[in-house]
């Protein structure tokens, strides 16, 4: 009890370390969860992020376009993104949308200065989300002591040597095996169309 009082008393006598924001910008960690940024060209409108969002705060609209194929091919239909919006008044920053995106279209950005006076203005469309994609930090380099990725390890592992071919041919098996259709049972002696019943 006395130790806790001494710590509290010491904090009362020391000056508070106050940063003069916005003149002094905070030094945020690289993995800060500030806002969700969109890399629009990576989005294939698979809708995984919108389906997995527990708050249903992602709104996506798209249409299909047909691309003519090269000569001899078939025209291909693909989705074109019309609208991608996130309502940050509903978002709880769980990061599920970023985790489930299979095409790396969503990232965390350390930006946090998007407060507004009206809650309806926290619905940000794809142009604003694309602006935030310019602030995505470069991922840190891999740990030098870590194991290499399995793809690189598989490519650099030498393949096992093939066994050497035999120089002298060995004895050949000249017995002829009967080939049965799949599922048929071997015939017993005395069965079949040419079998004769013994009396």
N, C-alpha and C positions, 0 to 999 in steps of 0.2 A: 504493500500500500504506500509506504513511504517512498519507494523507488518511483512509482507512478506519479506521485505528486512532484517529485524532483524533476522528472522529465517534462511535465506540464509547465512548471515554473520556469524551466530553462527556455522553453518555446515562447513563453510570454515575454522574455527579455531580449530575444533575438529579433532582428528585423525580418519582415516577411520578404520573400523573394518573389516579387511581382513583375511579370513581364508586361511591358507597355504595348499591348496589342491594340491596334493593328500596325503601329510603327515597328515593333519587333515581332517578326513572324515566328511562330512556334516551330521547333525542330522536330518534325513528326517522324516516327519510325517508318521504315520502308514498306511495311505490310499494314499500314493504317487502313481501316475500313471507313473511308470518307464518303464516297459516292460510287455508284455503279456506272461504268462507262461502256459504251457500245462501239465495237469495230464493225461498221455496217457491212463492209464488203465480205466479211466472214459469215454473216447470218444467212442461213438457208431456209428460214421460216419453218423449222421443224416443230416449233411450238412446245418444245420440252420445258423451256424456262417458264412459260406461262402456265403449263399444266402442273408443274411441280411447286409453284409458288404457294406457300401456305396462306398468304394474305390476298391472293388474286389481285395484285397491284400492277401486273404487266399486261399491256394491251397491244396486240399485234394485228395488223391488217395486211393482206397481200392479195395479189392476183396472179393468174397463170399467164405466161407468155410462151409462144412456140418459136423455137429457134430453128431456122432451116438448116438441114444437115448437109454435109459435103456430098458431092456427087455419089450416087449409089446408096446413100444412107437414108435413114428415117428421121423426120423432124422430131426434135426433142422438146418436151414441155418442162418448164421449170418455174418455180415460184419467184416472184419479185416483191420485195418488201415495200409496202406503201406507208405503214405507220408502225413505229415501235416506241411506246411510251411507258414510263414508270411513274407511278404515283408515290412520291416519297412521303406523303402524309400517312400512307398506309404501310409502307415498307418497314420491316423490323430488322433489316440488315443482317439476315441470317446467312446470306451467301449461297443458298441452295441453287439459285438460278445460275450462278457462276460455276458451281461445281458440276451441274448436270449438262452444261452446254458442250456438245461434242465437237464443236468447230471453233472454239476459242473466240467467240464473238463478244463475250462479256468479261470485264475485268474490274478489280477494285482500283479506284483512284484515290489518292490522299486528299483531294479537294473537299473542303467542308464549308465553304462560304457560299451557301445557296439558300440562306434563310430568307423568308418573305413575310410581308405583313398579312397576306391573305392566304389561307390554307389551300384555296383552289389553285394558287399559282405554283404549288409544289408538284403539279403534274408536268413532267418534262418530256418533251418529244425527242425524236431521234436526232435532230440537229444539235440540240443541247447535249445529249448523251455522246454524240460524236465529238463535240468540242472537248469534253472531258477525257476522251481517249488520248489526247495529246499529252496529258499529264500522267499517264500510266508509268510507274517507275520501271526501269530496266531490271529484269530478274537478276538476283545475285548469281555469281559464278558457282559452279558445283564445288562441293567440298573435295579438295585434292585427295583426301584419304578414302573417299567413298568408292564403292564398287562401280565399274563402268555400266552404262545401260545395257540391258540384255541384248539389244539389237547390235550394238557395237561389239559386245563380247562374242556373239555368235559369228559375226563377220570376220573377226580376227583370230578365232580359234582354228588351228590347223585341223584339216580333216584327217581321219585315220587312214593309214596306208592300206591299199588293197593287198590281199594275199597274193604272193607270187604264183604265176601259172605253173602247172606241172609240166615238166619237160618230157617225161616218159608217160605215154598213155597207160592207164591202169586197165585191169580186166573189165570188159563191158558186160553188163547184164543183158543177156539175150532173151530172157523170158518175156513173153507177151502177156500183158495184163489186159483183162477184159474191162471195158469201160461201160459202166452202168449209168442209166439216167438218174438224176438226183431223186432221192426218195425211194428208189426201188430196193428191195431186200435181196440178198444173195439167194440163189436158187439152191434147194436141197437136192441131193442125188435122187433121181427117179421122178422129178417134177418137170413140168414143161410140156410143150406140144408133142414131142417125140418120145415121151416116156411110156413104158409098157408096165402095166400093173402085174404084180406077181400074184399067182393064185395058190 
